[in-house]
Amino acid sequence: MTLAALVALAVLSAGALARTAHRMSRRDVVAGRFLGTPASPTGPRLRPPLPAPPPRVAAALVEADLPVPATLAWSGWLAVIAICSTAALAAGGPGLAAVAVVALLAGPLLLVRTRRGQAGARLEQALPGALEAVARSLRSGASLRQAVEEAGADARGGGRGLAAELSRAAAEAAHGASLVSALEAVALRRPLPGVRLGVAALCLGAETGGAQARAVDGVAATVRERQAVAAELRALSSQARISALVIGLAPVGFGAFAAATDPRTAQFMLHTPAGLVLLVAGLALDAVGWLWMQHLAKVAV
């Protein structure tokens, strides 16, 4: 079994885990719709519990906004490492197994690192719509707390995180807490520029009154303009990011091709101490160079 076959096995395993996660999530949704309530955590379990990731890993996975839950992503990662490392050990010995483990450890880490901040970006994208919903509710005669509650209930899709924050703030205000304090807590939990600006406008309206709807609409327009500028900058820097990705993947692809087509190259890289040292050093330098190029191509707005 060659290195290319191991990569294909890892991809197939990840795809199977993703399909299983999708089927499980759809089954839970359908069951909730028919039964009206989710299954009790104390009731009989249909499947064994998945291992929970460490707190820092769970926070990083949530911040990366992956399409699967953090627990399932962690469990799938461990399963893929175990399967592929065992196959590599059987096919090419300890050297290939060590390379496979390093690649399977570093690859997802780099992916999560490059996606860092995606959850916050999706929340900020939903912010203008939520602020406009607050302004509409204010114009219809609702109080600011009611407007925040309605905006949290109406948010969908990428605004689920924002909807949860607005609903939490409205619930805290309904139970006797100050609305200003509840909104300021949202800004502390989500320290994003757009969120801080929106919270400042809502708090100012709660404390001073006046034309709240007009002020909230103005903040929504400002956030939309900032997002438009950020999107244009990302589009202008997309060529640099793609070039960094190609430059980072080219040595890995060439090495895999050389090992698959020339047995002597594979023998040297995977079965000799010098080859293993050079292979690990090359992969490490390639990863560092790719991260540095991603840093240079990153656009700060």
Backbone hydrogen bonds, N-H to C=O, Kabsch-Sander energy under -0.5 kcal/mol:
donor,donor_aa,acceptor,acceptor_aa,energy
6,L,2,T,-1.7
7,V,3,L,-2.3
8,A,4,A,-2.3
9,L,5,A,-2.2
10,A,6,L,-2.3
11,V,7,V,-2.4
12,L,8,A,-2.5
13,S,9,L,-2.4
14,A,10,A,-2.5
15,G,11,V,-2.5
16,A,12,L,-2.4
17,L,13,S,-2.3
18,A,14,A,-2.3
19,R,15,G,-2.5
20,T,16,A,-2.2
21,A,17,L,-2.4
22,H,18,A,-2.3
23,R,19,R,-2.4
24,M,20,T,-2.5
25,S,21,A,-2.6
26,R,22,H,-2.5
27,R,23,R,-2.4
28,D,24,M,-2.2
29,V,25,S,-2.1
30,V,26,R,-2.6
31,A,27,R,-2.6
32,G,28,D,-2.3
33,R,29,V,-2.1
34,F,30,V,-2.2
35,L,31,A,-2.8
36,G,32,G,-1.9
43,G,40,S,-1.2
58,A,54,P,-3.0
59,A,55,P,-2.4
60,A,56,R,-2.1
61,L,57,V,-2.5
62,V,58,A,-2.4
63,E,59,A,-2.4
64,A,60,A,-1.7
65,D,61,L,-0.5
65,D,62,V,-1.1
66,L,61,L,-1.0
73,A,69,P,-2.5
74,W,70,A,-2.4
75,S,71,T,-2.3
76,G,72,L,-2.7
77,W,73,A,-2.2
78,L,74,W,-2.2
79,A,75,S,-2.3
80,V,76,G,-2.6
81,I,77,W,-2.3
82,A,78,L,-2.2
83,I,79,A,-2.6
84,C,80,V,-2.7
85,S,81,I,-2.2
86,T,82,A,-1.7
87,A,83,I,-2.2
88,A,84,C,-2.6
89,L,85,S,-2.3
90,A,86,T,-2.1
91,A,87,A,-1.9
92,G,88,A,-3.0
93,G,88,A,-0.6
93,G,89,L,-1.0
96,L,92,G,-0.5
97,A,93,G,-1.9
98,A,94,P,-2.6
99,V,95,G,-2.1
100,A,96,L,-2.5
101,V,97,A,-2.4
102,V,98,A,-2.5
103,A,99,V,-2.6
104,L,100,A,-2.6
105,L,101,V,-1.8
106,A,102,V,-2.9
107,G,103,A,-2.7
109,L,105,L,-1.1
110,L,106,A,-2.6
111,L,107,G,-2.2
112,V,108,P,-2.9
113,R,109,L,-2.2
114,T,110,L,-2.5
115,R,111,L,-1.6
116,R,113,R,-1.2
118,Q,115,R,-2.0
119,A,63,E,-2.4
121,A,117,G,-2.2
122,R,118,Q,-2.4
123,L,119,A,-2.0
124,E,120,G,-2.4
125,Q,121,A,-2.0
126,A,122,R,-1.4
127,L,123,L,-0.6
127,L,124,E,-0.7
130,A,126,A,-1.8
131,L,127,L,-2.6
132,E,128,P,-2.5
133,A,129,G,-2.0
134,V,130,A,-2.0
135,A,131,L,-2.3
136,R,132,E,-2.3
137,S,133,A,-2.1
138,L,134,V,-2.3
139,R,135,A,-2.2
140,S,136,R,-1.5
141,G,138,L,-1.3
142,A,137,S,-2.2
147,A,143,S,-2.6
148,V,144,L,-2.4
149,E,145,R,-2.3
150,E,146,Q,-2.6
151,A,147,A,-2.3
152,G,148,V,-2.1
153,A,149,E,-1.8
154,D,150,E,-1.8
155,A,151,A,-1.1
159,G,156,R,-2.2
160,R,157,G,-1.4
163,A,159,G,-3.1
164,A,160,R,-2.4
165,E,161,G,-1.8
166,L,162,L,-2.7
167,S,163,A,-2.6
168,R,164,A,-2.2
169,A,165,E,-2.3
170,A,166,L,-2.5
171,A,167,S,-2.4
172,E,168,R,-2.4
173,A,169,A,-2.1
174,A,170,A,-2.2
175,H,171,A,-1.4
176,G,173,A,-1.3
177,A,172,E,-2.2
182,A,178,S,-2.4
183,L,179,L,-2.5
184,E,180,V,-2.5
185,A,181,S,-1.8
186,V,182,A,-1.2
187,A,183,L,-1.7
188,L,184,E,-1.6
189,R,185,A,-2.2
190,R,186,V,-2.3
192,L,190,R,-2.7
196,R,192,L,-2.7
197,L,193,P,-2.2
198,G,194,G,-2.6
199,V,195,V,-2.8
200,A,196,R,-2.2
201,A,197,L,-2.0
202,L,198,G,-2.3
203,C,199,V,-2.9
204,L,200,A,-2.3
205,G,201,A,-2.1
206,A,202,L,-2.2
207,E,203,C,-2.0
208,T,204,L,-2.5
209,G,205,G,-1.7
212,Q,210,G,-2.1
215,A,211,A,-1.7
216,V,212,Q,-2.6
217,D,213,A,-2.4
218,G,214,R,-2.1
219,V,215,A,-2.0
220,A,216,V,-2.3
221,A,217,D,-2.3
222,T,218,G,-2.1
223,V,219,V,-2.6
224,R,220,A,-2.2
225,E,221,A,-2.1
226,R,222,T,-2.2
227,Q,223,V,-2.3
228,A,224,R,-2.2
229,V,225,E,-2.2
230,A,226,R,-2.4
231,A,227,Q,-2.4
232,E,228,A,-2.0
233,L,229,V,-2.2
234,R,230,A,-2.4
235,A,231,A,-2.1
236,L,232,E,-2.1
237,S,233,L,-1.7
238,S,235,A,-0.8
241,R,237,S,-1.8
242,I,238,S,-2.5
243,S,239,Q,-2.3
244,A,240,A,-2.1
245,L,241,R,-2.0
246,V,242,I,-2.5
247,I,243,S,-2.7
248,G,244,A,-2.0
249,L,245,L,-2.1
250,A,246,V,-2.1
252,V,248,G,-0.5
253,G,249,L,-2.7
254,F,250,A,-2.6
255,G,251,P,-2.5
256,A,252,V,-2.4
257,F,253,G,-2.4
258,A,254,F,-2.7
259,A,255,G,-2.4
260,A,256,A,-1.9
261,T,257,F,-1.9
262,D,258,A,-2.1
266,A,262,D,-1.8
267,Q,263,P,-2.5
268,F,264,R,-2.4
269,M,265,T,-2.7
270,L,266,A,-2.3
271,H,267,Q,-1.6
272,T,268,F,-0.8
276,L,272,T,-2.4
277,V,273,P,-2.4
278,L,274,A,-2.5
279,L,275,G,-2.5
280,V,276,L,-2.6
281,A,277,V,-2.5
282,G,278,L,-2.6
283,L,279,L,-2.4
284,A,280,V,-2.4
285,L,281,A,-2.6
286,D,282,G,-2.3
287,A,283,L,-2.3
288,V,284,A,-2.5
289,G,285,L,-2.6
290,W,286,D,-2.3
291,L,287,A,-2.4
292,W,288,V,-2.2
293,M,289,G,-2.3
294,Q,290,W,-2.3
295,H,291,L,-2.1
296,L,292,W,-2.2
297,A,293,M,-2.0
298,K,294,Q,-0.7
298,K,295,H,-0.6
300,A,298,K,-0.5
301,V,299,V,-0.5
